[in-house]
């Protein structure tokens, strides 16, 4: 597999493992920009912008406030998780 082929695979990736049960997951695309969530899959929680875990709501229960608190651009999501690791340790 060439480096160019690998780049294509990484561009299509929608889920990255951050820790044992915590994943960065692409949840949607808004106007071409991917929106990501930090998910604790074991406990069915999502990390919000206050660095708190809250329940991952069913799709039909997610309002705009929920999305604003729990969906981020890629770089923002990675930065948020880095902050979380500093305070959770």
Phi, psi and omega in degrees: 000129181280165177299324179297319177296319179298319179300318178299319178296315181295326178294334180268353182297138180236003183208129179230136177279126179258326179206188187312304181240014184249130184231148169265119189235129174287124183256333181194171171236126179242114181052043177084351180261128178288139176248130188244153175229149175259114191245132168265100187290330181292321184256000179057046180241160176231139180279130180259178185292348175267011181063033178243147176273134174226162181300139172280108186288153172300152184309317183285353180256356184278112176265179182299321179299318177299314181296320179296320181288330194237000181239135188218158167295162185304308184295322177296319180296316179296317178298319178298316179294324177297319176297315180303315180299322180294319184275335182278342184283000000 
